[in-house]
Amino acid sequence: VQLQASGGGLVQAGGSLRLSCAASGRTFSSYVVGWFRQASGNEREFVAAISRGSSSTPYSDSVKGRFTISRDNAKNTVYLQMNGLKPEDTAVYYCAASSVWYSRMTENDFGSWGQGTQVTVSS
């Protein structure tokens, strides 16, 4: 599966952005999709993931309650709604797809990655 992330930009602290991850292929609904981010000088970190049927949506503690992941399998798209953005959310955000589901997903579980989209939050 090929992934294309979009929706990043510059926003003030407290603002919102919605990222999209569009996928090619007719088997998109069979994939688990995750969002990761990498701030300058830091390692890539898990943000959120969504199971095939959207029944499970784990989040990192740093974004829980502010970010919401969702998917529209008919449109082959996964979204990341980001509210209450903070300067520390500034990073390049990546979406990724996995054919397996674990209760605690790591980047090693994801075999397909999209290009990143930059999110910058000003204070």
C-alpha positions as CSV (number, residue, x, y, z in Angstrom):
1,V,0.0,0.0,0.0
2,Q,1.2,3.5,-0.8
3,L,0.5,6.4,1.6
4,Q,0.4,10.1,1.1
5,A,0.2,12.4,4.1
6,S,-1.0,16.0,3.9
7,G,-2.6,18.8,5.9
8,G,0.4,20.1,7.8
9,G,1.1,23.8,8.2
10,L,1.8,26.6,10.6
11,V,-0.6,27.3,13.4
12,Q,-0.6,29.2,16.6
13,A,-0.7,27.5,20.0
14,G,-4.2,26.4,20.9
15,G,-5.2,26.1,17.3
16,S,-6.2,23.0,15.2
17,L,-5.1,21.1,12.2
18,R,-6.4,18.0,10.5
19,L,-3.9,15.7,8.8
20,S,-5.0,13.3,6.1
21,C,-3.3,10.0,5.0
22,A,-4.6,8.9,1.7
23,A,-3.8,5.3,0.6
24,S,-3.8,3.6,-2.7
25,G,-5.0,0.1,-3.2
26,R,-8.3,-1.7,-2.7
27,T,-7.3,-3.5,0.4
28,F,-6.9,-0.4,2.6
29,S,-9.5,-1.6,5.1
30,S,-7.3,-4.6,5.9
31,Y,-4.5,-2.4,7.2
32,V,-3.9,-0.9,10.6
33,V,-2.8,2.7,10.2
34,G,-0.7,4.7,12.6
35,W,0.6,8.3,12.9
36,F,4.1,9.0,14.1
37,R,6.1,12.2,14.5
38,Q,9.7,13.3,14.6
39,A,10.8,16.6,16.0
40,S,14.2,18.0,14.9
41,G,17.0,16.2,16.8
42,N,14.6,13.6,18.3
43,E,13.7,10.1,17.5
44,R,10.5,9.3,15.8
45,E,7.7,8.6,18.3
46,F,4.3,7.0,18.2
47,V,1.3,9.3,18.2
48,A,-1.8,7.2,17.5
49,A,-3.1,4.2,15.7
50,I,-6.4,2.9,14.5
51,S,-7.5,-0.7,14.0
52,R,-9.1,-2.0,10.8
53,G,-12.6,-1.5,12.0
54,S,-11.9,1.6,14.1
55,S,-12.7,-0.2,17.3
56,S,-9.3,0.4,18.9
57,T,-7.5,3.8,18.8
58,P,-4.5,3.9,21.2
59,Y,-2.8,7.3,21.7
60,S,0.4,8.4,23.2
61,D,0.0,10.1,26.6
62,S,1.3,13.4,25.2
63,V,-1.6,13.7,22.8
64,K,-4.5,11.9,24.5
65,G,-7.5,14.1,24.9
66,R,-6.3,16.5,22.2
67,F,-5.9,14.4,19.1
68,T,-8.4,12.1,17.4
69,I,-7.6,9.5,14.8
70,S,-10.3,8.2,12.5
71,R,-10.6,6.5,9.2
72,D,-13.0,6.4,6.2
73,N,-12.3,3.1,4.5
74,A,-14.6,4.1,1.6
75,K,-12.3,7.0,0.9
76,N,-9.1,5.0,1.7
77,T,-8.2,7.8,4.1
78,V,-7.1,8.1,7.8
79,Y,-7.4,11.4,9.6
80,L,-5.6,12.9,12.6
81,Q,-7.6,15.8,14.1
82,M,-5.3,17.8,16.3
83,N,-6.8,20.3,18.7
84,G,-5.2,22.4,21.4
85,L,-1.9,22.3,19.6
86,K,1.2,23.1,21.7
87,P,4.7,24.2,20.5
88,E,6.0,20.8,21.6
89,D,3.7,19.2,18.9
90,T,6.0,20.8,16.3
91,A,7.4,17.9,14.2
92,V,7.2,16.1,10.9
93,Y,4.2,13.8,11.0
94,Y,4.2,10.4,9.2
95,C,1.5,8.0,8.5
96,A,2.2,4.3,8.2
97,A,0.4,1.0,7.5
98,S,0.7,-2.4,9.2
99,S,-0.8,-5.8,8.4
100,V,-0.7,-6.8,12.0
101,W,-2.4,-5.4,15.1
102,Y,-0.9,-5.4,18.6
103,S,-2.2,-3.6,21.6
104,R,1.0,-1.6,21.7
105,M,2.2,-0.8,18.2
106,T,5.7,0.4,17.5
107,E,7.3,1.7,14.3
108,N,8.9,-1.6,13.7
109,D,5.4,-3.1,13.2
110,F,4.7,-0.8,10.2
111,G,6.0,-1.8,6.8
112,S,4.6,1.0,4.6
113,W,5.3,4.7,5.3
114,G,4.2,7.9,3.6
115,Q,6.3,11.0,3.2
116,G,6.1,13.4,6.2
117,T,4.0,16.5,6.5
118,Q,5.4,19.4,8.6
119,V,3.4,20.7,11.5
120,T,4.7,23.9,13.2
121,V,3.1,25.4,16.2
122,S,4.1,28.9,17.2
123,S,3.9,30.2,20.8
